[in-house]
Amino acid sequence: MKKNNALLLTLICFITYTIGLGQEAETPEEEGYKFTTINNIKASPVKDQYKSGTCWSFAATSYLESELIRLGYEPLDISEMYFVNHSYREKANRYVRLHGSANFGPGGQAHDVLNVVKSHGFVTETEYPGLLKGEQKHLHGELDAVLKGYLAALIKKEDGKLSSVWPDAYSSLLNVYLGPVTENPAGSDKIRSKELYPRFNPDEYVELTSYSHHPFYEMFDLEIPDNWSHDQYYNLPVDELLEVINSAVKNGYTVCWDGDVSDKGFSHSNGVAIVPDKNVTTLDGTERSRWEKLSEREKNAELYTFKQPGDEKKISQEMRQEAFNSLQATDDHLMHITGIVTDQNGTVYYTTKNSWASNSNKTGGYLNMSESYIRLNTIAVMVHKDAIPKAIRKKLNM
């Protein structure tokens, strides 16, 4: 009997040990991403563009708020919709003058905000919230459709010519949806401008890009639809563009970033954007997976789940040019770079403030974009002239 008990006890111990091994094999501890802060620059709270295509205004406004802080002014909550209202007016004028052949839509570029600042200054969110009556968030689907429909009707010239009142009617539409915009909002003595912020000069900001189909160290009209105003961009080799970004952040300057977020390696929900070294067909948890239906081939493909850092592709000038030429890297989205971090492998990432609400992910509305992602998917950046290293400024004749 004792022999049987000993045999039973041995069997129980073996089974317990085997189950323990199985559990350990099935649920390994995930290392995850562990970031160490290298530089972090003060920024205003994360906002929510919600259902509006106005990331350009949110990103550039956030950038403007950080610049005012850097210049020694008290933090401000600046109105994004003030810039939207004014920009939409100028965009409509160009669209009509070009008989509908110009780009018209909700998108824009960082310079659109500074162009409004130059001509109309800026106001606070309290002075101009720009919300549809009865709403707490920005809903622009109807607004965008109404504006486009109105302009489409205009260029048909049903009376053989345009009336002189069409700009007033168009302005009325904007004011009904976004609220009336005035040069002197109620409750403020004067428009926020050089008189109140003499250390801020909108002419001291420039935009830079990096594409080899134009000569480097010269300016050109960047061929993207949302550059509707045909502003000029300085052109740098990608290594020097990264040098500008790094120098800016390390010296206390933030960067307004324009780039592609449809890449399979971009995942706001996971708080990272990467370019994995291995070729994968789909990346589980990316923003792309939210709006694209995966084919059967993709469903059966290897998934990269952002569980921990891995090797990333080394991005060359030729690779980024091909991505631009093939329309894989497009100006989908603008955000605001406010810092630099490294992961546990030493890979450099750029801390980026998004405009999809602070509760949109586990990292408070921010994400970290890897250096490889920046190299491949950056369309353009806006920085203060003084943030550019002197040697590069000299090459640009700046």
C-alpha positions in Angstrom: 0.0 0.0 0.0 2.8 2.4 0.9 4.5 1.6 -2.5 1.2 2.5 -4.3 1.0 5.8 -2.4 4.6 6.7 -3.2 3.9 5.9 -6.9 0.7 8.1 -6.8 2.6 11.0 -5.2 5.3 10.8 -7.8 2.7 10.8 -10.6 1.0 13.9 -9.1 4.2 15.8 -8.8 5.1 14.9 -12.4 1.7 16.1 -13.7 2.0 19.3 -11.7 5.5 20.0 -13.0 4.4 19.3 -16.6 1.3 21.6 -16.3 3.6 24.3 -14.8 5.9 24.0 -17.8 2.9 24.2 -20.2 1.6 27.3 -18.5 5.0 29.0 -18.6 5.3 28.2 -22.3 1.9 29.5 -23.1 2.1 32.8 -21.2 5.7 34.2 -21.5 6.3 37.5 -19.9 6.2 40.3 -22.5 9.0 42.8 -22.3 7.1 45.5 -24.0 8.4 48.9 -25.0 10.5 50.7 -22.3 11.4 54.3 -23.2 14.0 56.5 -21.6 13.5 60.2 -22.1 16.4 62.1 -23.7 14.6 65.4 -24.3 11.1 66.6 -23.4 9.8 70.1 -24.2 6.7 71.6 -22.6 3.5 71.5 -24.6 -0.1 72.4 -24.1 -2.7 69.7 -23.3 -3.7 67.3 -26.0 -6.9 68.3 -27.9 -9.4 66.5 -30.1 -10.0 67.4 -33.7 -12.7 64.7 -33.6 -14.7 64.4 -36.9 -12.9 67.2 -38.7 -10.1 67.1 -41.3 -8.2 70.0 -39.6 -5.2 68.2 -38.1 -3.0 70.9 -39.8 -4.6 73.6 -37.6 -4.4 71.5 -34.4 -0.8 70.5 -35.0 0.4 74.0 -36.0 -1.6 75.6 -33.2 0.0 73.3 -30.7 3.3 74.2 -32.2 2.5 77.9 -31.9 1.5 77.4 -28.2 4.9 75.8 -27.5 6.7 78.5 -29.3 5.1 81.2 -27.2 6.1 79.3 -24.0 9.7 79.0 -25.3 9.7 82.7 -25.9 8.7 83.3 -22.3 5.0 84.0 -22.6 2.3 82.5 -20.4 0.7 79.3 -21.8 -2.3 80.1 -24.1 -5.1 77.9 -25.4 -5.3 79.2 -28.9 -8.3 78.7 -31.2 -7.8 76.2 -34.0 -11.1 77.1 -35.7 -10.1 80.7 -36.0 -7.4 79.6 -38.4 -9.8 77.2 -40.2 -12.4 79.9 -40.8 -9.9 82.3 -42.3 -8.1 79.7 -44.3 -11.3 78.4 -45.8 -12.1 81.8 -47.1 -8.8 82.2 -49.0 -9.0 78.6 -50.2 -12.4 79.3 -51.7 -11.2 82.4 -53.5 -8.5 80.4 -55.2 -10.8 77.6 -56.1 -13.3 79.9 -57.8 -10.6 82.0 -59.6 -9.2 78.7 -61.0 -12.6 77.6 -62.1 -12.7 74.6 -59.7 -9.3 73.2 -60.9 -7.6 74.0 -57.5 -7.7 71.7 -54.5 -10.6 72.4 -52.1 -11.1 70.3 -49.0 -10.6 70.3 -45.3 -6.9 69.6 -45.4 -4.1 72.0 -45.2 -0.5 72.6 -44.1 1.3 74.1 -41.2 2.0 77.3 -43.0 -1.7 77.9 -43.3 -1.8 78.8 -39.6 1.1 81.2 -39.8 -0.3 82.8 -43.0 -3.5 83.6 -41.0 -1.4 84.9 -38.1 0.4 87.3 -40.4 -2.8 88.8 -41.7 -5.3 88.4 -38.9 -3.4 87.5 -35.7 -4.8 84.8 -33.4 -7.4 84.5 -30.7 -8.0 82.2 -27.7 -10.2 79.1 -27.6 -12.5 81.0 -25.2 -12.9 83.9 -27.7 -13.5 81.6 -30.6 -14.4 77.9 -29.9 -15.6 77.3 -33.5 -18.2 74.7 -32.5 -21.4 73.9 -34.2 -24.3 75.1 -32.1 -25.3 72.4 -29.5 -22.1 70.3 -30.0 -19.2 69.8 -27.7 -16.8 68.4 -30.4 -16.0 69.3 -33.9 -18.3 67.8 -36.5 -17.4 68.9 -40.0 -19.0 66.3 -42.3 -22.0 68.5 -43.2 -19.9 71.7 -43.3 -17.4 70.2 -45.7 -20.1 68.9 -48.0 -22.1 72.2 -47.9 -19.0 74.3 -48.7 -17.9 72.1 -51.6 -21.4 71.9 -53.0 -21.8 75.7 -52.9 -18.6 76.3 -54.7 -19.4 73.6 -57.3 -22.7 75.4 -58.0 -20.8 78.7 -58.4 -18.4 77.7 -61.0 -21.3 76.5 -63.2 -22.2 80.2 -63.7 -25.9 79.5 -64.1 -26.5 83.2 -64.8 -23.6 83.5 -67.2 -21.4 85.2 -64.6 -20.7 85.2 -60.9 -22.5 87.6 -58.7 -20.6 90.1 -56.5 -22.3 88.7 -53.3 -21.1 85.1 -53.5 -18.2 85.7 -51.0 -20.6 87.2 -48.5 -22.9 84.1 -48.8 -19.9 81.8 -48.4 -18.7 83.7 -45.3 -22.2 83.4 -43.9 -22.0 79.6 -44.3 -18.7 79.5 -42.4 -20.0 81.8 -39.7 -23.2 79.8 -39.2 -21.3 76.5 -38.8 -18.2 77.8 -37.0 -19.4 81.0 -35.4 -18.9 84.6 -36.6 -15.3 85.6 -36.8 -14.3 89.2 -36.1 -11.1 91.1 -35.9 -11.8 92.1 -32.3 -13.5 89.3 -30.3 -15.7 90.2 -27.4 -13.8 90.5 -24.2 -10.4 91.2 -25.8 -8.8 94.6 -26.2 -7.1 93.7 -29.5 -6.3 90.8 -31.7 -3.5 88.6 -30.5 -0.6 89.8 -32.6 2.8 91.4 -32.6 1.6 94.2 -30.4 0.9 91.8 -27.6 3.7 89.3 -28.4 6.6 91.3 -29.8 9.1 88.4 -29.4 7.0 86.2 -31.7 7.6 86.8 -35.4 5.8 84.5 -37.9 8.3 85.3 -40.6 11.0 83.5 -38.7 9.5 80.0 -39.4 10.3 77.9 -42.4 9.3 74.5 -43.8 11.7 71.8 -45.0 11.4 68.6 -47.0 13.6 66.0 -48.6 13.0 64.8 -52.1 15.6 64.2 -54.9 13.3 65.1 -57.8 14.3 68.7 -57.0 17.7 70.1 -56.4 18.9 70.0 -52.7 19.5 73.3 -50.9 16.9 75.1 -53.0 13.2 75.9 -52.5 10.3 74.4 -54.4 6.6 74.2 -54.5 6.0 70.8 -52.8 3.6 68.8 -54.9 1.0 67.7 -52.4 -2.7 68.5 -52.7 -2.9 70.2 -49.3 -0.3 72.7 -50.3 -3.1 74.6 -52.0 -1.5 78.0 -51.4 1.7 76.8 -53.2 4.1 77.8 -50.5 7.8 77.1 -50.9 9.7 74.4 -49.0 13.5 74.2 -48.5 14.9 70.9 -49.8 17.5 69.0 -47.8 19.0 65.5 -48.0 17.2 63.2 -45.5 20.3 62.9 -43.3 20.4 66.7 -42.9 16.6 66.9 -42.4 17.1 64.5 -39.4 19.9 66.6 -38.3 17.6 69.6 -38.2 14.9 67.7 -36.2 17.5 66.4 -33.7 19.2 69.8 -33.3 15.9 71.5 -32.8 14.6 69.2 -30.1 17.9 69.0 -28.3 18.0 72.8 -28.1 14.5 73.4 -26.8 12.6 73.8 -30.1 9.6 71.7 -31.0 8.8 70.6 -34.6 5.6 70.7 -36.5 5.5 67.4 -38.5 3.6 66.5 -41.7 3.7 62.9 -42.9 2.1 59.6 -43.7 0.1 57.6 -41.0 -1.4 55.0 -43.4 1.8 53.0 -43.2 1.4 49.6 -41.8 3.8 50.4 -39.0 1.8 53.3 -37.6 -0.3 52.5 -34.5 -1.6 55.3 -32.4 -3.5 52.8 -30.2 -0.2 51.1 -29.3 1.6 54.5 -29.0 4.3 53.7 -31.6 5.2 54.1 -35.3 7.8 51.7 -36.7 9.3 50.3 -39.9 10.0 46.6 -39.1 13.1 45.1 -40.8 11.3 42.0 -41.8 8.6 42.2 -44.5 5.1 41.7 -43.1 1.9 41.9 -45.0 -0.2 43.3 -42.2 0.4 44.7 -38.8 -2.1 43.8 -36.1 -3.2 46.9 -34.2 -2.3 49.5 -36.8 -4.6 52.4 -37.8 -4.6 50.8 -41.3 -6.3 47.7 -39.9 -9.1 49.8 -38.6 -10.3 51.0 -42.0 -9.1 48.4 -44.5 -10.8 45.0 -45.0 -8.0 42.4 -45.0 -7.9 39.9 -47.9 -7.7 36.2 -47.2 -4.0 36.4 -48.1 -3.5 39.1 -45.5 -5.5 37.3 -42.9 -3.2 34.4 -43.1 0.0 36.5 -43.1 2.4 36.8 -40.3 1.3 39.4 -37.8 3.5 41.9 -36.1 1.8 42.9 -32.8 4.0 45.7 -31.4 4.7 43.6 -28.3 8.4 44.6 -28.1 11.0 46.5 -30.1 12.7 44.8 -33.0 15.1 45.5 -35.8 13.9 48.2 -38.3 14.8 48.9 -41.9 17.5 51.4 -42.7 15.9 54.1 -44.8 17.8 55.6 -47.7 17.1 58.7 -49.7 16.1 56.4 -52.6 13.7 54.5 -50.5 11.9 57.6 -49.3 11.8 59.0 -52.9 10.2 55.8 -54.2 7.6 55.9 -51.4 6.7 59.5 -52.4 6.8 58.7 -56.2 4.5 55.7 -55.7 2.1 57.7 -53.5 2.7 55.4 -50.6 4.0 58.2 -48.5 1.4 61.0 -48.6 0.6 64.0 -46.4 -2.1 62.2 -44.4 -1.7 63.9 -41.1 0.1 66.7 -39.2 1.3 66.3 -35.6 3.7 68.0 -33.1 7.1 66.6 -32.1 7.9 67.6 -28.6 10.8 65.3 -27.5 13.2 62.4 -28.1 13.3 59.0 -26.3 15.1 55.7 -26.8 13.9 52.2 -26.2 15.7 49.4 -24.3 17.6 48.6 -27.5 18.9 52.1 -28.0 16.6 52.9 -30.9 15.7 56.6 -31.2 12.1 57.7 -31.3 10.4 61.1 -31.5 7.7 61.9 -28.9 4.8 63.1 -30.9 1.6 64.9 -29.7 -1.4 63.9 -31.7 -4.9 65.6 -31.9 -7.1 62.5 -31.3 -7.9 63.3 -27.7 -5.9 62.5 -24.6 -7.9 59.3 -23.9 -7.4 57.9 -27.4 -4.6 55.6 -26.3 -2.7 54.5 -23.2 -0.1 57.1 -23.6 -2.3 60.2 -23.2 -2.7 61.0 -26.8 1.0 60.9 -27.6 3.0 58.3 -29.6 6.6 57.6 -30.3 7.7 57.5 -33.9 11.0 55.7 -34.6 13.9 57.3 -36.6 13.3 54.9 -39.4 9.6 55.9 -39.5 10.5 59.6 -39.6 13.1 59.0 -42.4 10.6 57.2 -44.6 7.3 58.9 -43.9 8.1 62.6 -43.2 6.6 64.8 -45.9 7.8 68.1 -44.4 8.5 69.8 -41.1 8.2 73.4 -39.9 10.8 74.9 -37.5 12.1 78.2 -36.3 15.1 79.3 -38.4 17.3 79.4 -35.3 16.6 75.7 -34.7 18.5 74.9 -37.9 22.3 74.2 -37.5 24.4 77.1 -38.8 26.2 74.9 -41.4 22.9 73.9 -42.9 21.5 77.4 -42.8 24.5 78.5 -44.8 23.9 75.9 -47.4 20.3 77.1 -47.7 21.5 80.8 -48.0 19.3 81.5 -45.0 
